[in-house]
C-alpha cells in the first residue's frame, strides 16, 4: 500500500511531464517510504524542471543517505547490546 507522500510524488512527477513508467519506478519502487518520498518532493519543489539525469542522481543520493542512516542505527543498537554485556555480563 503506497503512502500519501508516495502518491503525491507520483502525481507531481506526472504533472512535470516525465514518462509514466519512469514516474512509477521512482515513486513506487525506489522512493516508497515517507522519508525518501518527502526528500524527493522537497527536491522537486526547490528545482522547477530537473532533467531526468538530475532526478535519478538525486534519487541515488537520497537512497545512499537512507542506507547510511540505517547502518548507523544498526551499529548503535549493536553497541548498546555490547555495553549491556559489559555492564551486566552474559
N, CA, C and O atoms as a CHARMM CRD file, in Angstrom:
* protein
*
  360
    1    1 UNK  N      0.85000  -1.18900   0.00000 PROA 1      0.00000
    2    1 UNK  CA     0.00000   0.00000   0.00000 PROA 1      0.00000
    3    1 UNK  C      0.88500   1.23900   0.00000 PROA 1      0.00000
    4    1 UNK  O      1.72400   1.40400   0.88600 PROA 1      0.00000
    5    2 UNK  N      0.71200   2.07100  -0.94400 PROA 2      0.00000
    6    2 UNK  CA     1.53600   3.27800  -1.08300 PROA 2      0.00000
    7    2 UNK  C      1.08700   4.33900  -0.08000 PROA 2      0.00000
    8    2 UNK  O     -0.10300   4.50800   0.18500 PROA 2      0.00000
    9    3 UNK  N      2.07700   5.05100   0.47200 PROA 3      0.00000
   10    3 UNK  CA     1.76900   6.12500   1.40800 PROA 3      0.00000
   11    3 UNK  C      1.26100   7.34200   0.64400 PROA 3      0.00000
   12    3 UNK  O      1.36100   7.40700  -0.58100 PROA 3      0.00000
   13    4 UNK  N      0.71900   8.29700   1.37900 PROA 4      0.00000
   14    4 UNK  CA     0.22000   9.52700   0.75600 PROA 4      0.00000
   15    4 UNK  C      1.35200  10.30700   0.09300 PROA 4      0.00000
   16    4 UNK  O      1.17000  10.88800  -0.97700 PROA 4      0.00000
   17    5 UNK  N      2.52700  10.31600   0.73500 PROA 5      0.00000
   18    5 UNK  CA     3.66700  11.03300   0.14700 PROA 5      0.00000
   19    5 UNK  C      4.11600  10.36700  -1.14900 PROA 5      0.00000
   20    5 UNK  O      4.49300  11.04900  -2.10100 PROA 5      0.00000
   21    6 UNK  N      4.07700   9.04900  -1.18700 PROA 6      0.00000
   22    6 UNK  CA     4.45600   8.33000  -2.40000 PROA 6      0.00000
   23    6 UNK  C      3.47900   8.65000  -3.52800 PROA 6      0.00000
   24    6 UNK  O      3.89100   8.88200  -4.66500 PROA 6      0.00000
   25    7 UNK  N      2.19300   8.66100  -3.21400 PROA 7      0.00000
   26    7 UNK  CA     1.18000   9.00200  -4.21100 PROA 7      0.00000
   27    7 UNK  C      1.36400  10.44200  -4.68700 PROA 7      0.00000
   28    7 UNK  O      1.23700  10.72700  -5.87800 PROA 7      0.00000
   29    8 UNK  N      1.66500  11.34900  -3.75000 PROA 8      0.00000
   30    8 UNK  CA     1.89100  12.74400  -4.12100 PROA 8      0.00000
   31    8 UNK  C      3.11400  12.87300  -5.02700 PROA 8      0.00000
   32    8 UNK  O      3.10200  13.63000  -5.99700 PROA 8      0.00000
   33    9 UNK  N      4.17000  12.12600  -4.70000 PROA 9      0.00000
   34    9 UNK  CA     5.37200  12.14600  -5.52300 PROA 9      0.00000
   35    9 UNK  C      5.05200  11.69600  -6.94400 PROA 9      0.00000
   36    9 UNK  O      5.46900  12.33500  -7.91000 PROA 9      0.00000
   37   10 UNK  N      4.31900  10.60900  -7.07100 PROA 10     0.00000
   38   10 UNK  CA     3.93000  10.11300  -8.39500 PROA 10     0.00000
   39   10 UNK  C      3.14100  11.17900  -9.15500 PROA 10     0.00000
   40   10 UNK  O      3.39100  11.42200 -10.33600 PROA 10     0.00000
   41   11 UNK  N      2.19400  11.80800  -8.47400 PROA 11     0.00000
   42   11 UNK  CA     1.36200  12.83400  -9.10400 PROA 11     0.00000
   43   11 UNK  C      2.20500  14.02400  -9.57500 PROA 11     0.00000
   44   11 UNK  O      2.02400  14.51300 -10.69000 PROA 11     0.00000
   45   12 UNK  N      3.11700  14.48200  -8.73100 PROA 12     0.00000
   46   12 UNK  CA     3.96600  15.62800  -9.08800 PROA 12     0.00000
   47   12 UNK  C      4.85900  15.27900 -10.27700 PROA 12     0.00000
   48   12 UNK  O      5.01900  16.08400 -11.19400 PROA 12     0.00000
   49   13 UNK  N      5.43800  14.08300 -10.26000 PROA 13     0.00000
   50   13 UNK  CA     6.28800  13.66300 -11.38500 PROA 13     0.00000
   51   13 UNK  C      5.49300  13.62800 -12.68200 PROA 13     0.00000
   52   13 UNK  O      5.97800  14.06600 -13.72500 PROA 13     0.00000
   53   14 UNK  N      4.26900  13.10400 -12.61800 PROA 14     0.00000
   54   14 UNK  CA     3.42300  13.05100 -13.81400 PROA 14     0.00000
   55   14 UNK  C      3.09000  14.46300 -14.29400 PROA 14     0.00000
   56   14 UNK  O      3.11800  14.74100 -15.49300 PROA 14     0.00000
   57   15 UNK  N      2.77500  15.35000 -13.35300 PROA 15     0.00000
   58   15 UNK  CA     2.44300  16.73200 -13.72600 PROA 15     0.00000
   59   15 UNK  C      3.62200  17.43400 -14.39800 PROA 15     0.00000
   60   15 UNK  O      3.42700  18.30500 -15.24600 PROA 15     0.00000
   61   16 UNK  N      4.83600  17.05800 -14.02200 PROA 16     0.00000
   62   16 UNK  CA     6.02100  17.67500 -14.61100 PROA 16     0.00000
   63   16 UNK  C      6.33700  17.09200 -15.98800 PROA 16     0.00000
   64   16 UNK  O      7.24400  17.56500 -16.67200 PROA 16     0.00000
   65   17 UNK  N      5.58800  16.06700 -16.39000 PROA 17     0.00000
   66   17 UNK  CA     5.70900  15.55600 -17.74900 PROA 17     0.00000
   67   17 UNK  C      6.69100  14.41300 -17.95000 PROA 17     0.00000
   68   17 UNK  O      7.06600  14.11600 -19.08500 PROA 17     0.00000
   69   18 UNK  N      7.11100  13.77300 -16.87900 PROA 18     0.00000
   70   18 UNK  CA     8.00900  12.62400 -17.02800 PROA 18     0.00000
   71   18 UNK  C      7.20700  11.41400 -17.50200 PROA 18     0.00000
   72   18 UNK  O      6.00200  11.34500 -17.25500 PROA 18     0.00000
   73   19 UNK  N      7.85400  10.45200 -18.18200 PROA 19     0.00000
   74   19 UNK  CA     7.13400   9.26400 -18.66700 PROA 19     0.00000
   75   19 UNK  C      6.49400   8.48500 -17.51700 PROA 19     0.00000
   76   19 UNK  O      7.05500   8.39700 -16.42400 PROA 19     0.00000
   77   20 UNK  N      5.32400   7.92500 -17.77700 PROA 20     0.00000
   78   20 UNK  CA     4.53800   7.21600 -16.76500 PROA 20     0.00000
   79   20 UNK  C      5.33500   6.09900 -16.10000 PROA 20     0.00000
   80   20 UNK  O      5.31400   5.96400 -14.87700 PROA 20     0.00000
   81   21 UNK  N      6.03900   5.29500 -16.90200 PROA 21     0.00000
   82   21 UNK  CA     6.81000   4.16900 -16.35400 PROA 21     0.00000
   83   21 UNK  C      7.93500   4.67200 -15.43600 PROA 21     0.00000
   84   21 UNK  O      8.21900   4.07300 -14.39900 PROA 21     0.00000
   85   22 UNK  N      8.55800   5.76700 -15.83300 PROA 22     0.00000
   86   22 UNK  CA     9.62100   6.37800 -15.03200 PROA 22     0.00000
   87   22 UNK  C      9.06100   6.87000 -13.70000 PROA 22     0.00000
   88   22 UNK  O      9.66200   6.65300 -12.64800 PROA 22     0.00000
   89   23 UNK  N      7.91100   7.53200 -13.75100 PROA 23     0.00000
   90   23 UNK  CA     7.28400   8.04100 -12.52700 PROA 23     0.00000
   91   23 UNK  C      6.93700   6.90300 -11.56600 PROA 23     0.00000
   92   23 UNK  O      7.17700   7.00300 -10.36300 PROA 23     0.00000
   93   24 UNK  N      6.37900   5.83700 -12.09900 PROA 24     0.00000
   94   24 UNK  CA     6.02000   4.69100 -11.26800 PROA 24     0.00000
   95   24 UNK  C      7.25900   4.04600 -10.66200 PROA 24     0.00000
   96   24 UNK  O      7.25200   3.67400  -9.48800 PROA 24     0.00000
   97   25 UNK  N      8.31100   3.91200 -11.44200 PROA 25     0.00000
   98   25 UNK  CA     9.56100   3.31600 -10.96400 PROA 25     0.00000
   99   25 UNK  C     10.14200   4.13800  -9.81700 PROA 25     0.00000
  100   25 UNK  O     10.53400   3.59000  -8.78700 PROA 25     0.00000
  101   26 UNK  N     10.19500   5.44000 -10.00000 PROA 26     0.00000
  102   26 UNK  CA    10.74600   6.32100  -8.96800 PROA 26     0.00000
  103   26 UNK  C      9.86900   6.28500  -7.71800 PROA 26     0.00000
  104   26 UNK  O     10.36000   6.01400  -6.62200 PROA 26     0.00000
  105   27 UNK  N      8.58800   6.55500  -7.87900 PROA 27     0.00000
  106   27 UNK  CA     7.70100   6.71300  -6.73000 PROA 27     0.00000
  107   27 UNK  C      7.41500   5.40700  -5.99700 PROA 27     0.00000
  108   27 UNK  O      7.50000   5.35400  -4.77000 PROA 27     0.00000
  109   28 UNK  N      7.08000   4.36700  -6.72800 PROA 28     0.00000
  110   28 UNK  CA     6.58700   3.15400  -6.07500 PROA 28     0.00000
  111   28 UNK  C      7.65200   2.09400  -5.83200 PROA 28     0.00000
  112   28 UNK  O      7.44800   1.19800  -5.01300 PROA 28     0.00000
  113   29 UNK  N      8.77700   2.17700  -6.52300 PROA 29     0.00000
  114   29 UNK  CA     9.81200   1.17400  -6.30400 PROA 29     0.00000
  115   29 UNK  C     10.95900   1.71200  -5.45200 PROA 29     0.00000
  116   29 UNK  O     11.42900   1.02200  -4.54800 PROA 29     0.00000
  117   30 UNK  N     11.41300   2.93200  -5.72800 PROA 30     0.00000
  118   30 UNK  CA    12.60900   3.43200  -5.05500 PROA 30     0.00000
  119   30 UNK  C     12.31600   4.44200  -3.95100 PROA 30     0.00000
  120   30 UNK  O     12.94200   4.39000  -2.89200 PROA 30     0.00000
  121   31 UNK  N     11.39300   5.34400  -4.17300 PROA 31     0.00000
  122   31 UNK  CA    11.07900   6.38600  -3.19000 PROA 31     0.00000
  123   31 UNK  C      9.77100   6.04500  -2.48000 PROA 31     0.00000
  124   31 UNK  O      8.86700   6.87700  -2.41500 PROA 31     0.00000
  125   32 UNK  N      9.66700   4.83000  -1.94900 PROA 32     0.00000
  126   32 UNK  CA     8.38800   4.32700  -1.44900 PROA 32     0.00000
  127   32 UNK  C      8.22200   4.41500   0.06900 PROA 32     0.00000
  128   32 UNK  O      7.32200   3.78700   0.62700 PROA 32     0.00000
  129   33 UNK  N      9.07900   5.18500   0.74100 PROA 33     0.00000
  130   33 UNK  CA     8.87200   5.43600   2.16900 PROA 33     0.00000
  131   33 UNK  C      8.58200   6.91700   2.34400 PROA 33     0.00000
  132   33 UNK  O      8.88400   7.72500   1.46600 PROA 33     0.00000
  133   34 UNK  N      7.99400   7.27100   3.48000 PROA 34     0.00000
  134   34 UNK  CA     7.70700   8.68500   3.73700 PROA 34     0.00000
  135   34 UNK  C      8.98600   9.51300   3.71300 PROA 34     0.00000
  136   34 UNK  O      8.99500  10.63400   3.20400 PROA 34     0.00000
  137   35 UNK  N     10.07000   8.95700   4.26700 PROA 35     0.00000
  138   35 UNK  CA    11.34100   9.68800   4.30700 PROA 35     0.00000
  139   35 UNK  C     11.86300   9.97000   2.89800 PROA 35     0.00000
  140   35 UNK  O     12.17200  11.11400   2.56400 PROA 35     0.00000
  141   36 UNK  N     11.95900   8.93600   2.08600 PROA 36     0.00000
  142   36 UNK  CA    12.53200   9.12700   0.74700 PROA 36     0.00000
  143   36 UNK  C     11.60100   9.94400  -0.14500 PROA 36     0.00000
  144   36 UNK  O     12.06100  10.81600  -0.88200 PROA 36     0.00000
  145   37 UNK  N     10.29900   9.67200  -0.08600 PROA 37     0.00000
  146   37 UNK  CA     9.35100  10.43800  -0.89900 PROA 37     0.00000
  147   37 UNK  C      9.34900  11.90200  -0.47600 PROA 37     0.00000
  148   37 UNK  O      9.28500  12.79800  -1.31800 PROA 37     0.00000
  149   38 UNK  N      9.42100  12.14100   0.82700 PROA 38     0.00000
  150   38 UNK  CA     9.46000  13.51900   1.32400 PROA 38     0.00000
  151   38 UNK  C     10.69100  14.26800   0.85800 PROA 38     0.00000
  152   38 UNK  O     10.61200  15.43300   0.46900 PROA 38     0.00000
  153   39 UNK  N     11.82400  13.59500   0.90100 PROA 39     0.00000
  154   39 UNK  CA    13.06300  14.23700   0.42200 PROA 39     0.00000
  155   39 UNK  C     12.99200  14.53300  -1.07100 PROA 39     0.00000
  156   39 UNK  O     13.43100  15.59500  -1.51200 PROA 39     0.00000
  157   40 UNK  N     12.44400  13.60600  -1.85400 PROA 40     0.00000
  158   40 UNK  CA    12.33600  13.84000  -3.28600 PROA 40     0.00000
  159   40 UNK  C     11.33600  14.95500  -3.58100 PROA 40     0.00000
  160   40 UNK  O     11.55800  15.76500  -4.48100 PROA 40     0.00000
  161   41 UNK  N     10.24400  15.00100  -2.83400 PROA 41     0.00000
  162   41 UNK  CA     9.28100  16.08400  -3.01500 PROA 41     0.00000
  163   41 UNK  C      9.92400  17.43500  -2.71400 PROA 41     0.00000
  164   41 UNK  O      9.70600  18.40600  -3.43900 PROA 41     0.00000
  165   42 UNK  N     10.70800  17.49600  -1.65600 PROA 42     0.00000
  166   42 UNK  CA    11.39900  18.73900  -1.31100 PROA 42     0.00000
  167   42 UNK  C     12.32300  19.16400  -2.45500 PROA 42     0.00000
  168   42 UNK  O     12.39700  20.34400  -2.79800 PROA 42     0.00000
  169   43 UNK  N     13.01800  18.20000  -3.03200 PROA 43     0.00000
  170   43 UNK  CA    13.88600  18.49300  -4.17700 PROA 43     0.00000
  171   43 UNK  C     13.06500  19.04000  -5.34300 PROA 43     0.00000
  172   43 UNK  O     13.45300  20.02800  -5.96600 PROA 43     0.00000
  173   44 UNK  N     11.94800  18.41100  -5.63600 PROA 44     0.00000
  174   44 UNK  CA    11.12500  18.83700  -6.76300 PROA 44     0.00000
  175   44 UNK  C     10.51800  20.22000  -6.53800 PROA 44     0.00000
  176   44 UNK  O     10.28400  20.95300  -7.49900 PROA 44     0.00000
  177   45 UNK  N     10.26500  20.58100  -5.29700 PROA 45     0.00000
  178   45 UNK  CA     9.73700  21.91800  -5.02000 PROA 45     0.00000
  179   45 UNK  C     10.83000  22.97500  -5.13200 PROA 45     0.00000
  180   45 UNK  O     10.55300  24.12800  -5.46400 PROA 45     0.00000
  181   46 UNK  N     12.07500  22.58100  -4.85200 PROA 46     0.00000
  182   46 UNK  CA    13.20400  23.52600  -4.95400 PROA 46     0.00000
  183   46 UNK  C     13.66000  23.71300  -6.39300 PROA 46     0.00000
  184   46 UNK  O     13.98300  24.82800  -6.80300 PROA 46     0.00000
  185   47 UNK  N     13.68900  22.63000  -7.16100 PROA 47     0.00000
  186   47 UNK  CA    14.19000  22.65900  -8.53900 PROA 47     0.00000
  187   47 UNK  C     12.98200  22.52000  -9.45800 PROA 47     0.00000
  188   47 UNK  O     12.27700  21.51100  -9.41600 PROA 47     0.00000
  189   48 UNK  N     12.74700  23.52000 -10.27700 PROA 48     0.00000
  190   48 UNK  CA    11.49900  23.56300 -11.03600 PROA 48     0.00000
  191   48 UNK  C     11.37300  22.45600 -12.08400 PROA 48     0.00000
  192   48 UNK  O     10.35700  21.76100 -12.10200 PROA 48     0.00000
  193   49 UNK  N     12.34600  22.27300 -12.93800 PROA 49     0.00000
  194   49 UNK  CA    12.25000  21.27000 -14.00600 PROA 49     0.00000
  195   49 UNK  C     13.57100  20.53200 -14.18200 PROA 49     0.00000
  196   49 UNK  O     14.28700  20.76800 -15.15500 PROA 49     0.00000
  197   50 UNK  N     13.89800  19.64500 -13.25600 PROA 50     0.00000
  198   50 UNK  CA    15.16900  18.92700 -13.40000 PROA 50     0.00000
  199   50 UNK  C     15.13600  17.94700 -14.57800 PROA 50     0.00000
  200   50 UNK  O     14.09500  17.38400 -14.91900 PROA 50     0.00000
  201   51 UNK  N     16.30800  17.76500 -15.18200 PROA 51     0.00000
  202   51 UNK  CA    16.42800  16.74100 -16.23400 PROA 51     0.00000
  203   51 UNK  C     16.27300  15.37100 -15.57500 PROA 51     0.00000
  204   51 UNK  O     16.46400  15.22900 -14.36800 PROA 51     0.00000
  205   52 UNK  N     15.93100  14.38600 -16.36400 PROA 52     0.00000
  206   52 UNK  CA    15.78100  13.02400 -15.83300 PROA 52     0.00000
  207   52 UNK  C     17.07900  12.58100 -15.15900 PROA 52     0.00000
  208   52 UNK  O     17.04200  11.94500 -14.10600 PROA 52     0.00000
  209   53 UNK  N     18.21500  12.90700 -15.75100 PROA 53     0.00000
  210   53 UNK  CA    19.50700  12.51700 -15.18600 PROA 53     0.00000
  211   53 UNK  C     19.70500  13.11300 -13.79700 PROA 53     0.00000
  212   53 UNK  O     20.20800  12.44600 -12.89300 PROA 53     0.00000
  213   54 UNK  N     19.30500  14.38000 -13.63200 PROA 54     0.00000
  214   54 UNK  CA    19.43400  15.03500 -12.32800 PROA 54     0.00000
  215   54 UNK  C     18.48200  14.42700 -11.30200 PROA 54     0.00000
  216   54 UNK  O     18.82300  14.29300 -10.12700 PROA 54     0.00000
  217   55 UNK  N     17.30500  14.06800 -11.75300 PROA 55     0.00000
  218   55 UNK  CA    16.32300  13.44000 -10.87800 PROA 55     0.00000
  219   55 UNK  C     16.83100  12.08600 -10.38600 PROA 55     0.00000
  220   55 UNK  O     16.69900  11.76300  -9.20600 PROA 55     0.00000
  221   56 UNK  N     17.40400  11.30600 -11.28000 PROA 56     0.00000
  222   56 UNK  CA    17.95200   9.99900 -10.90400 PROA 56     0.00000
  223   56 UNK  C     19.14500  10.17800  -9.95900 PROA 56     0.00000
  224   56 UNK  O     19.29600   9.42700  -8.99600 PROA 56     0.00000
  225   57 UNK  N     19.98100  11.16500 -10.23600 PROA 57     0.00000
  226   57 UNK  CA    21.11700  11.45200  -9.36300 PROA 57     0.00000
  227   57 UNK  C     20.65000  11.80000  -7.95700 PROA 57     0.00000
  228   57 UNK  O     21.22700  11.32500  -6.97900 PROA 57     0.00000
  229   58 UNK  N     19.62200  12.61600  -7.84700 PROA 58     0.00000
  230   58 UNK  CA    19.07500  12.97900  -6.53100 PROA 58     0.00000
  231   58 UNK  C     18.48400  11.76000  -5.83800 PROA 58     0.00000
  232   58 UNK  O     18.64900  11.59100  -4.63000 PROA 58     0.00000
  233   59 UNK  N     17.79400  10.90900  -6.59700 PROA 59     0.00000
  234   59 UNK  CA    17.22900   9.69400  -6.02200 PROA 59     0.00000
  235   59 UNK  C     18.32800   8.81700  -5.42900 PROA 59     0.00000
  236   59 UNK  O     18.18900   8.30000  -4.32100 PROA 59     0.00000
  237   60 UNK  N     19.42600   8.65400  -6.17700 PROA 60     0.00000
  238   60 UNK  CA    20.53400   7.83100  -5.68700 PROA 60     0.00000
  239   60 UNK  C     21.16200   8.44000  -4.43500 PROA 60     0.00000
  240   60 UNK  O     21.55400   7.71100  -3.52300 PROA 60     0.00000
  241   61 UNK  N     21.26100   9.75400  -4.38300 PROA 61     0.00000
  242   61 UNK  CA    21.81400  10.41600  -3.20000 PROA 61     0.00000
  243   61 UNK  C     20.90100  10.20300  -1.99000 PROA 61     0.00000
  244   61 UNK  O     21.38300   9.94400  -0.88700 PROA 61     0.00000
  245   62 UNK  N     19.60600  10.31000  -2.19100 PROA 62     0.00000
  246   62 UNK  CA    18.64300  10.09500  -1.09900 PROA 62     0.00000
  247   62 UNK  C     18.73000   8.66200  -0.59400 PROA 62     0.00000
  248   62 UNK  O     18.74400   8.42900   0.61400 PROA 62     0.00000
  249   63 UNK  N     18.78800   7.70300  -1.51200 PROA 63     0.00000
  250   63 UNK  CA    18.88300   6.29400  -1.10600 PROA 63     0.00000
  251   63 UNK  C     20.19400   6.01000  -0.37900 PROA 63     0.00000
  252   63 UNK  O     20.22200   5.21800   0.56200 PROA 63     0.00000
  253   64 UNK  N     21.26000   6.64100  -0.80200 PROA 64     0.00000
  254   64 UNK  CA    22.55000   6.47800  -0.13200 PROA 64     0.00000
  255   64 UNK  C     22.49000   7.03400   1.29000 PROA 64     0.00000
  256   64 UNK  O     22.97500   6.40000   2.22700 PROA 64     0.00000
  257   65 UNK  N     21.89900   8.21000   1.44900 PROA 65     0.00000
  258   65 UNK  CA    21.74600   8.78300   2.78500 PROA 65     0.00000
  259   65 UNK  C     20.91800   7.87500   3.67600 PROA 65     0.00000
  260   65 UNK  O     21.25800   7.65800   4.83900 PROA 65     0.00000
  261   66 UNK  N     19.83300   7.34500   3.13400 PROA 66     0.00000
  262   66 UNK  CA    18.95600   6.45700   3.90500 PROA 66     0.00000
  263   66 UNK  C     19.71300   5.20100   4.34600 PROA 66     0.00000
  264   66 UNK  O     19.56400   4.74800   5.48000 PROA 66     0.00000
  265   67 UNK  N     20.51600   4.64800   3.45500 PROA 67     0.00000
  266   67 UNK  CA    21.29500   3.45900   3.78000 PROA 67     0.00000
  267   67 UNK  C     22.28900   3.75300   4.89300 PROA 67     0.00000
  268   67 UNK  O     22.46100   2.93900   5.80000 PROA 67     0.00000
  269   68 UNK  N     22.94000   4.90000   4.83500 PROA 68     0.00000
  270   68 UNK  CA    23.89800   5.28400   5.87800 PROA 68     0.00000
  271   68 UNK  C     23.20500   5.45200   7.22400 PROA 68     0.00000
  272   68 UNK  O     23.74700   5.04800   8.25300 PROA 68     0.00000
  273   69 UNK  N     22.01000   6.04600   7.23000 PROA 69     0.00000
  274   69 UNK  CA    21.25400   6.21100   8.47100 PROA 69     0.00000
  275   69 UNK  C     20.88000   4.85400   9.04100 PROA 69     0.00000
  276   69 UNK  O     20.98700   4.64000  10.24900 PROA 69     0.00000
  277   70 UNK  N     20.44300   3.93700   8.19300 PROA 70     0.00000
  278   70 UNK  CA    20.07100   2.59800   8.65100 PROA 70     0.00000
  279   70 UNK  C     21.28100   1.86400   9.23200 PROA 70     0.00000
  280   70 UNK  O     21.16700   1.20400  10.26500 PROA 70     0.00000
  281   71 UNK  N     22.43000   1.97600   8.57700 PROA 71     0.00000
  282   71 UNK  CA    23.64400   1.33200   9.09000 PROA 71     0.00000
  283   71 UNK  C     24.05100   1.92300  10.42700 PROA 71     0.00000
  284   71 UNK  O     24.46000   1.19100  11.32800 PROA 71     0.00000
  285   72 UNK  N     23.94600   3.22800  10.56800 PROA 72     0.00000
  286   72 UNK  CA    24.29100   3.88100  11.82300 PROA 72     0.00000
  287   72 UNK  C     23.39500   3.38400  12.94900 PROA 72     0.00000
  288   72 UNK  O     23.87800   3.09900  14.04500 PROA 72     0.00000
  289   73 UNK  N     22.09300   3.27700  12.69100 PROA 73     0.00000
  290   73 UNK  CA    21.15300   2.79000  13.70900 PROA 73     0.00000
  291   73 UNK  C     21.47200   1.34400  14.10200 PROA 73     0.00000
  292   73 UNK  O     21.40400   0.99300  15.28000 PROA 73     0.00000
  293   74 UNK  N     21.81700   0.51200  13.12800 PROA 74     0.00000
  294   74 UNK  CA    22.18500  -0.87100  13.42600 PROA 74     0.00000
  295   74 UNK  C     23.43000  -0.92800  14.29500 PROA 74     0.00000
  296   74 UNK  O     23.49900  -1.71500  15.23900 PROA 74     0.00000
  297   75 UNK  N     24.41800  -0.09000  13.97500 PROA 75     0.00000
  298   75 UNK  CA    25.65400  -0.07400  14.76400 PROA 75     0.00000
  299   75 UNK  C     25.37900   0.43600  16.17600 PROA 75     0.00000
  300   75 UNK  O     25.95100  -0.08500  17.13400 PROA 75     0.00000
  301   76 UNK  N     24.52900   1.42900  16.32500 PROA 76     0.00000
  302   76 UNK  CA    24.17700   1.93800  17.64500 PROA 76     0.00000
  303   76 UNK  C     23.47900   0.87200  18.47400 PROA 76     0.00000
  304   76 UNK  O     23.73100   0.74300  19.67200 PROA 76     0.00000
  305   77 UNK  N     22.60200   0.11200  17.83500 PROA 77     0.00000
  306   77 UNK  CA    21.89200  -0.95200  18.53300 PROA 77     0.00000
  307   77 UNK  C     22.87300  -2.04900  18.97200 PROA 77     0.00000
  308   77 UNK  O     22.79400  -2.53600  20.10000 PROA 77     0.00000
  309   78 UNK  N     23.78400  -2.43300  18.09200 PROA 78     0.00000
  310   78 UNK  CA    24.78400  -3.44600  18.44000 PROA 78     0.00000
  311   78 UNK  C     25.67500  -2.94500  19.57700 PROA 78     0.00000
  312   78 UNK  O     26.02000  -3.70900  20.47800 PROA 78     0.00000
  313   79 UNK  N     26.04600  -1.67200  19.53700 PROA 79     0.00000
  314   79 UNK  CA    26.88400  -1.10800  20.60200 PROA 79     0.00000
  315   79 UNK  C     26.12500  -1.09500  21.92700 PROA 79     0.00000
  316   79 UNK  O     26.72300  -1.33500  22.97600 PROA 79     0.00000
  317   80 UNK  N     24.83100  -0.82200  21.90000 PROA 80     0.00000
  318   80 UNK  CA    24.03100  -0.83400  23.11900 PROA 80     0.00000
  319   80 UNK  C     24.00200  -2.23500  23.72800 PROA 80     0.00000
  320   80 UNK  O     24.08300  -2.38400  24.94800 PROA 80     0.00000
  321   81 UNK  N     23.88700  -3.25700  22.88900 PROA 81     0.00000
  322   81 UNK  CA    23.90200  -4.64200  23.37500 PROA 81     0.00000
  323   81 UNK  C     25.26700  -4.96600  23.99900 PROA 81     0.00000
  324   81 UNK  O     25.33700  -5.57100  25.06900 PROA 81     0.00000
  325   82 UNK  N     26.33800  -4.56300  23.32800 PROA 82     0.00000
  326   82 UNK  CA    27.68900  -4.81100  23.86800 PROA 82     0.00000
  327   82 UNK  C     27.88700  -4.08000  25.19500 PROA 82     0.00000
  328   82 UNK  O     28.46800  -4.63900  26.12500 PROA 82     0.00000
  329   83 UNK  N     27.41700  -2.85500  25.29400 PROA 83     0.00000
  330   83 UNK  CA    27.52700  -2.12000  26.55700 PROA 83     0.00000
  331   83 UNK  C     26.79000  -2.83300  27.67100 PROA 83     0.00000
  332   83 UNK  O     27.27600  -2.89700  28.80000 PROA 83     0.00000
  333   84 UNK  N     25.61100  -3.37200  27.35900 PROA 84     0.00000
  334   84 UNK  CA    24.85500  -4.11100  28.35900 PROA 84     0.00000
  335   84 UNK  C     25.60100  -5.36500  28.79900 PROA 84     0.00000
  336   84 UNK  O     25.58400  -5.70600  29.98200 PROA 84     0.00000
  337   85 UNK  N     26.25500  -6.05500  27.87000 PROA 85     0.00000
  338   85 UNK  CA    27.03900  -7.25300  28.20100 PROA 85     0.00000
  339   85 UNK  C     28.20800  -6.86200  29.09300 PROA 85     0.00000
  340   85 UNK  O     28.50700  -7.56400  30.05900 PROA 85     0.00000
  341   86 UNK  N     28.87500  -5.75200  28.78500 PROA 86     0.00000
  342   86 UNK  CA    29.99700  -5.30000  29.60900 PROA 86     0.00000
  343   86 UNK  C     29.54600  -4.94600  31.01400 PROA 86     0.00000
  344   86 UNK  O     30.24300  -5.25600  31.98000 PROA 86     0.00000
  345   87 UNK  N     28.39700  -4.30300  31.14700 PROA 87     0.00000
  346   87 UNK  CA    27.89700  -3.88500  32.45500 PROA 87     0.00000
  347   87 UNK  C     27.34800  -5.05100  33.25800 PROA 87     0.00000
  348   87 UNK  O     27.61500  -5.15500  34.45500 PROA 87     0.00000
  349   88 UNK  N     26.58400  -5.93000  32.61800 PROA 88     0.00000
  350   88 UNK  CA    25.83400  -6.95400  33.33500 PROA 88     0.00000
  351   88 UNK  C     26.33700  -8.37600  33.09600 PROA 88     0.00000
  352   88 UNK  O     25.85400  -9.31000  33.73400 PROA 88     0.00000
  353   89 UNK  N     27.27600  -8.55300  32.21000 PROA 89     0.00000
  354   89 UNK  CA    27.75000  -9.88800  31.89000 PROA 89     0.00000
  355   89 UNK  C     26.75400 -10.63100  31.01600 PROA 89     0.00000
  356   89 UNK  O     25.68700 -10.11600  30.68000 PROA 89     0.00000
  357   90 UNK  N     27.12100 -11.83900  30.66100 PROA 90     0.00000
  358   90 UNK  CA    26.23100 -12.62700  29.80700 PROA 90     0.00000
  359   90 UNK  C     25.09200 -13.13900  30.63200 PROA 90     0.00000
  360   90 UNK  O     24.21700 -13.83100  30.11300 PROA 90     0.00000
